[in-house]
Amino acid sequence: MPTVHLLDYVAGNVRSLVNAIEKVGYTVEWVKSPTDVPVADKLIIPGVGHFGHCLSQLDQAGYIEPIRDHIKTGKPFMGICVGLQALFEGSEENPHVKGLGVIPSRLEKFDDKDKSVPHIGWNSANTSRPGQFTSESLYGLRPSSKYYYVHSYAALYEEGKLEKDGWAVATARYGDQEFIGAVEKDNVFATQFHPEKSGAAGLRVLKAFLEGERLQKLPEQPAAAATNEGLTRRVIACLDVRTNDQGDLVVTKGDQYDVREKEGAGNAVRNLGKPIDMAKKYYEQGADEVTFLNITSFRNCPVADTPMLEILRRTSETVFVPLTIGGGIRDTVDTDGTKISALDIATMYFKSGADKVSIGSDAVTAAEEYYARGSKLAGTTAIESISAAYGNQAVVISVDPKRVWVESPDKTSHHTINTARPGPNGEEHCWYQCTIKGGREGRDFDVRQLVTAVEAMGAGEILLNCIDKDGSNSGFDLELINDVKDAVKIPVIASSGAGHPGHFEEVFAHTQTDAALGAGMFHRGEYTVKQVKNHLQSKGLVVRPFEDEI
């Protein structure tokens, strides 16, 4: 197969990019030293995380001038995410760090006055502005398609600024800000989005770049297709994974975290299918992300052999949307007595195909200690260390709260809400207690305290479960979601309680949630992801269009 050179400076999940490149018919050769760069014909630099980390890594390893020389020779070059940002002169994220200076502009942080930051999700890369491409696509980009973004800093678009220097620009909108989603000039092509995580639309872009097909005729499409700019409504499929009594890895689902059959089957672990097969099925149905929650610890297994690593490796070969993994991401001691940090474990997951890691019980402990220090950062927690290395968008906090009813707010020191759902004794107020150990142990700690602390520590997203709603099929806890959204600026994923497509419509209509997650209703085959997205679209909500061809 033809080859492409990939420069990995330890910047997150590159396995999926390798899988995507191989999917479109190419093989990867690794750039292992600066002397490898001149040998490369096609060169790709991916990246996640901090602008400064990226440039300092490239600089310290001696790659800056070889990269510039590669671009000057006219050989094909592609940058992805931070790989795009590196082409600019600099970034507000690290003001004293210089970029490659190929593009005469700088990056700024998104404002958060009307939106969550980081910008996470599926958005446009639209080239169809006056004077640009009307009947042709630039490297496979289509105005009707959506692509996966995850970043806090962006090159904000100024009309004509880059175009006068010969750059072609594709843009997206987030709130009232228009930013650059992709740029192209001569041999250089770069995307702020992740093509390897953008399904068929992203694979098409990778293939076009690798094959040198700069312009392609656009297929016939509805006249309004290019007008649905901005983030789509994300629908996430979640798979709780554990070993059953025979030692096999299965997807399971229970009622308030009890995953054993109530009748018959000898109280066995409920087996709803094989994780890899189910993840692929949901991807093919149009899931925008897939989340694996490891609900057994594999304590007697060497960390490097943790079964979830193999699940991620095999899933990322066929699933080209973001993968999140939760469970066991903490400082630990391996079976041979070796101490392994949470950052080391997260790195193993990223190298195996994960894009984000989810931290649960340990986040509660870290938040309690944060307040005990007087709301001061320790700098050593799992959240802080992983965020510092891979960016806050790589760290999700899984929150498991439950309602505690009170007669009035002055009966507790915790933050309360006035609820429309009275308690068992007519109580009109409640607070949300944080729990650990899969909901089995409550803490004297409320959900607002937790989410505020983890945001300060560097978390990039909240996976908001609800013990009261889990397994109920009665809909999401809208009051909880609104309460948490009011407390933080980072994105929130609504979880627990979805029983039919109308519940997804309801949560998007009555809260500002950034995404919604389903599990049991998908696993049991009652509804498909595609049915949920079709329902949302029928109600006028923007979802990622289904594309099954590269």
Secondary structure, DSSP 8 states (H G I E B T S, - for coil): --EEEE---S-S--HHHHHHHHHTT-EEEE--SGGGGGG-SSEEE---S-HHHHHHHHHHTT-HHHHHHHHHHT--EEEETHHHHTTEEEETTSTTS----SEEEEEEE---SSS-SSEEEEE--B--STTS-SSEEETT--TT--EEEEESEE-B--TTTTGGGT-EEEEEEETTEEEEEEEEETTEEEESS-GGGSHHHHHHHHHHHHTT--EEE-----TTGGG--S---EEEEEEEEEE-TTS-EEEE--BTTB-B-SSSGGG-B---B-HHHHHHHHHHHT-SEEEEEE-S--TTS-GGG-HHHHHHHHHTTT--S-EEEES--S-EE-TTS-EE-HHHHHHHHHHHT-SEEEE-HHHHHHHHHHHHTTS---S-SHHHHHHHHH-GGGEEEEE-EEEEEESSGGG-SS--EE-SS--TT---EEEEEEEETTTTEEEEEEHHHHHHHHHHHT--EEEE--TTTTT--S---HHHHHHHHHH-SS-EEE-S---SHHHHHHHHHHS--SEEEE-HHHHTTSS-HHHHHHHHHHTT----------
